[in-house]
Each structure stands twice: as structure tokens, then as C-alpha cells.
Amino acid sequence: MTTATETLSPAALTEREHMAAARRFIAAIVAGDQLIRLLGEPHALAEAERLWDQFLERYGAVTSGPYARHGPDALRIALSGI
């Protein structure tokens, strides 16, 4: 199981690496949820997709606008609400 600390450890990540780190983070959340494991694979996939959509929305908001954040800060902020 991947933890948030492991996925966010590199200091300078590219946007592609941010997306990969977020996917690993979300997979770890879903894998660690006992209720989702009991409900089965369709529910796990739906929850992973819901969290991914939530991450994309937050990441887009964090990386644009007058107070935009970039790099590891953007990734941490976008993942913090998941």
C-alpha cells in the first residue's frame, strides 16, 4: 500500500508525475477502505473515479488564478481535501 508521504516525497515533480502520484494516493485510499472492499470492485472503481474527479477539479483551481500554486504545493493542496 502506498502512503501519502511516499507519493509526495520528491521535491520537484512535473505535472505528469503529479497525476501519477495522485492516482497512487487515490488507489491507496480506496484499497484501505474496508467498506469499499466489502462492496466489491464496481464500488471501488466508482469511488476511485469520484476521488479522481475531485482531485482534478481542485488541482485545476489551485494551479490557476491570482493565488495559483505550482509544484509540490499544488499537489499537496489538491490532495488535502480527499
Sequence and secondary structure as in RCSB ss.txt:
>XXXX:A:sequence
MTTATETLSPAALTEREHMAAARRFIAAIVAGDQLIRLLGEPHALAEAERLWDQFLERYGAVTSGPYARHGPDAL
RIALSGI
>XXXX:A:secstr
   HHHHH  SS  HHHHHHHHHHHHHHHHHH HHHHHH HHHHHHHHHHHHHHHHHHHHHHTSSTT   THHHH
HHHHHT 
